[in-house]
Amino acid sequence: MQRLDKFLCDSGAGTRSQVKLILKAGRVAVDGKRETDGSRKIDPDSQKITLDGEVLGGKYRAVFLMNKPAGYVTATEDPREPTVMELLPQDIRYLDLKPVGRLDKATEGLLLFTNDGDLLHRLISPKNQVPKVYYARHEGQAGEEDVRAFRDGLVLGDGTRCLSAKLEPLGPGESRITICEGKYHQVRRMMASRNMTVLYLERRQEGPLSLGELPRGSLRQLTDQEIQELVQL
Ligand code: URA
């Protein structure tokens, strides 16, 4: 933690006396709220400090985990459908979060949001092999041949080649599927290619993160330790 006025000086906002005037004029905000008290203690790694709306320090990285409900498309805007952005509370909209990858409108479960473009690209790149675990209810029953076909890398109807994936039958009409990429409708298309139409799909894990007890439609901010684990993937 450090004093806000010292942070402003160190970030090049001005000299000590200029910073005093800048604060007095109400040009500085901490996490979106105007702040005029230079003695206030702030943490530039976890708080967003702006001068005239411009982020200072450039270090603030926000990552949130949502339990997405069905009925919302994963997009920052859509002319027809409700988007996952509408589920973000008003008081964090200033963070400029973007969804990490995509869940279909009907799919529920773990969806990350971040304002860190590098982290976002690392998490969605198939090169980084971040495993994503899904629970599916589906028609038919998965057997040993399906498990092998997933492991060997499925080729979908349109010729799309999938990386090796893990299919774990859980019982009649229920399976756990782990994939390391995120092609369009991938799990539904992989299951359909084995004659198992998906009836319900939920993402339960992404890399080291799980849905846990987070209620459907809710959001929580990742801890510093969780963010470090993601950054090191
Ligand atoms: N695979 C799908 O088919 N849908 C999703 O939403 C995610 C993975």
Boltz pocket constraint, residues with backbone or C-beta under 6 A from the ligand:
constraints:
  - pocket:
      binder: B
      contacts: [[A, 102], [A, 103], [A, 104], [A, 105], [A, 107], [A, 183], [A, 184], [A, 185], [A, 186], [A, 187], [A, 188], [A, 189], [A, 201]]
      max_distance: 6.0
